Amino acid sequence: MEARHLRYAVALAEHEHFGRAAGALGIAQPPLSKQIADLEREVGARLFDRTRQGVFPTAAGEAFLARARRALDEIAAATVDAGRAARGETGRLRLGFIASALLDPLPGVLSRFGRERPDVRLELHEMATSRSSSALVAGELDVALTLGPPRGAGAEHLVSVPAGRDHVIAVVSTAHPYAGQQSVSADQLRRQPLIVSAGEDEPAVVAGLRALLGADSSALGGATVARDVHTIIGLAASGVGVGLGPSRMRAVPRPGVRFCEVTPRTPLPDLVLSFAARDLSPVLRAFLDTVRKNCPDVGAALDDRLRPRT
């Protein structure tokens, strides 16, 4: 029994006439009559009464047609669902990100992706760079935003493109002596209690701070360790010390703090978008298309990186 047999039986029941049903189906009447007869033999019961007034379902036919209609509806729904999945309109996307990516560019990307793909299930995981890198390599994530490219075994198989550049800035409470300054120097920072990211979570950031302050700096050695940029800003606002973090911290609307440039200017590792090229599912492709729309520079880097090499 095939789906066409179900369609033939439903059409015959609707039109109550072999000729009209055949015309609606776009086939000749004799093949339709034969297919219905074959179906009745396979079912083992007469499904239609042939009368002078028309062709009408028997009791067995009514029972068969009820399930046939449901089966055809399921087949139609399956076709629609398959098409939507192939276009990346349904499914799951697992995204790992560092907290500062929520300042830029994630808000615009996630907002647009949610509007355009409302039926995609987003699984969002805030993770330090070290953790999301290993999760991406292990296949636990589909895409990640990290500070610097993922490193370690398996990272060479990932596609990574820059998604934003940054440098170190300082944040202090409005009551701090540095609050009125446009910039603070490395010498000034060495004399202050500092608030920094955890070295095991963001080693590239801590490496940059060591280059700025000196590897044996007592200020860095005794610094308060914060989990993310929001905590750095919050602790600075509380007067705990001078927070050091990425310049995108300026996007956080927090009363009671001031931001200062740090001299000499100390670049931080790029914010990097990474994914496994072998796992370019329709949903991941749709997400990357949204990134292209919202972040043209990142899109250009993606296109260049994914372009077949000759």
Protein Blocks (a to p, Z undefined) as FASTA:
>chain_A
ZZklmmmmmmmmmnopaklmmmmnopafklmmmmmmmmmmmnopafbdcdfkbccddfkl
mmmmmmmmmmmmmmmmmmmmmmmmmnopgccddddddfklmmocklmmmmmmmmmmmmbc
cddddddfklmmmmmmnopafbdcdehjaedehklmpccddfbdcdddddddfkbmklmp
cbdcfklmmmpccddddfklmmmlmmmmmmmnopklmklmmpccdfblmlmmmmmmnona
ccdddfklmmpccehiacdddddddddddddddddfklmcfklmmmmmmmmmmmmmlmmm
mmmmmpccZZ
